[in-house]
Amino acid sequence: MQFPQDFINRNLCGDAIEIMKQIPDGSVDLAVTSPPYNLKNSSGNGMKDGRGGKWASAALQNGYSHHDDNMPHDEYVKWQRQCLKHMLRIVRDDGAVFYNHKWRVQNGLLQDRQDILKGFPVRQIIIWRRSGGINFNRGYFLPTYEVIYLIANPKFKLAPKANAYGDVWEFPQEMNNPHPAPFPIALINRIISSTSAQLVLDPFMGSGTTAIAAKALGRDFIGIDISPEYCNMADDRLARAFPTTEIQPKLTEAKTQPALL
């Protein structure tokens, strides 16, 4: 299958799995993403409407645009494993996937996402130390970090000197972004610049942070998001960040039906 060149430097609006199916094996250098966390499917009630939750002002209480973030757990795990399978198929044998997720307590026990990651070649866990946060549950301490899994193909190596970074990274959350759960640019810059990747995929592009970081480092990107609102947001941010750089126009309509969303 010939690589779809018109995917490069575009935010493609559609279902992540269906669009990734169109990308041939080994045609991308790196995947960097943070999927929806399925936060509303929780044994706690902090993110659920109408149940006395504490997060009335949190943007994520309504889920994401075009995704309510409240899938049955087994269905969510199956979906994320399918996404990871396609990401690893798409990246080269010297490439990797940086997969950001959040551990949480469910029914009194730590949910560490091994149900999603089991069997994938996880080489390292990076702790993203964030600032702030609120915890109303007296059963455990305030969580102040998220986890980035480095899922590496056999020949993956870091860029020269990047291995000197530790495995605990401290970056504050992105505050000036209308997306409910944006990446901080500095975090994605650290990931991409630590590799020699020239083409970076983000199948949950959101507001376009991965694309902006890639272009700032002189790399190319492929972004995917199911939400036309977020695709427009990403394109607008790219246009503001690179007003003199030609970026491919977006796909404004998905050509495939969502598989599980």
Secondary structure by P-SEA (a helix, b strand, c coil): cccccccccccccccaaaaaaaccccccccccccccccccccccccccccccccccccccccccccccccccaaaaaaaaaaaaaaaaaaccccbbbbbbbbbbbccccccccccccccccccbbbbbccccccccccccccccbbbbbbcccccccccccccccccbbbbcccccccccccccaaaaaaaaaaccccbbbbccccccaaaaaaaaacccbbbbbccaaaaaaaaaaaaaacccccccccccccccccccc
